[in-house]
């Protein structure tokens, strides 16, 4: 899906619709002070679970993007999944 896999992040365009949190198989998405947030230490872009990030699939406003501060390759994402 992405040329440079990395953890994901939720932008301030989030409308707090509550659909992304239950879709995350890693428990990486939680309610923040104002919007949902993604823990980059837990996010694997659903590697090991699904072919595509489920939060992106269900987000009605397309506010979930790759996090340039946490660039990881598929092997690193898979290693996080295994741990």
C-alpha positions in Angstrom: 0.0 0.0 0.0 2.7 2.5 1.0 6.1 2.7 -0.6 7.7 3.4 2.8 5.8 1.6 5.5 5.6 3.3 8.8 3.4 3.7 11.8 0.2 5.7 11.1 -1.1 8.9 12.7 -4.5 10.5 12.9 -4.7 14.2 11.9 -6.7 16.9 13.5 -9.4 16.4 10.9 -10.6 13.4 13.0 -14.3 13.7 13.9 -14.2 11.3 16.8 -16.6 8.9 15.1 -15.3 6.0 17.1 -15.0 3.5 14.2 -11.2 3.2 14.0 -10.5 2.2 17.6 -12.3 -1.2 17.6 -10.8 -2.1 14.2 -7.2 -1.9 15.4 -6.0 -5.5 16.1 -3.0 -4.2 18.0 -4.8 -1.8 20.4 -2.7 1.0 19.1 -5.6 3.5 18.8 -6.9 5.3 21.8 -9.0 8.4 22.6 -6.7 11.4 23.1 -7.5 14.7 24.7 -9.3 16.0 21.5 -8.9 13.3 18.8 -8.0 9.7 18.6 -4.3 8.9 18.6 -2.2 6.0 17.4 0.7 4.7 19.5 3.6 4.2 17.0 5.1 1.6 19.2 2.0 -0.7 18.7 1.0 0.2 15.2 2.0 -2.3 12.5 -0.2 -1.0 9.7 -2.0 -4.3 10.4 0.9 -6.3 9.1 0.4 -9.9 10.4 -3.3 -9.4 10.6 -4.7 -7.9 7.4 -3.4 -6.8 3.9 -4.4 -3.2 4.5 -4.6 -1.0 7.6 -8.1 -1.4 8.9 -8.4 2.0 10.5 -7.8 3.6 7.0 -10.4 1.3 5.5 -13.1 2.4 7.9 -12.2 6.1 8.4 -15.0 8.2 6.9 -13.0 11.4 6.6 -9.6 10.0 5.5 -7.7 11.6 8.4 -5.3 8.7 8.9 -1.9 9.1 7.3 1.6 7.6 7.5 3.7 9.0 10.3 7.0 10.4 8.8 8.5 10.4 12.3 8.2 6.6 12.5 9.5 5.1 9.2 9.6 1.3 9.3 9.9 -1.4 6.7 7.7 -4.4 6.4 10.1 -6.6 8.3 10.2 -4.2 11.2 6.4 -4.0 11.3 6.2 -7.7 11.2 8.7 -8.0 14.1 6.4 -5.7 16.2 3.5 -7.9 15.3 5.5 -11.0 16.5 6.4 -9.4 19.8 
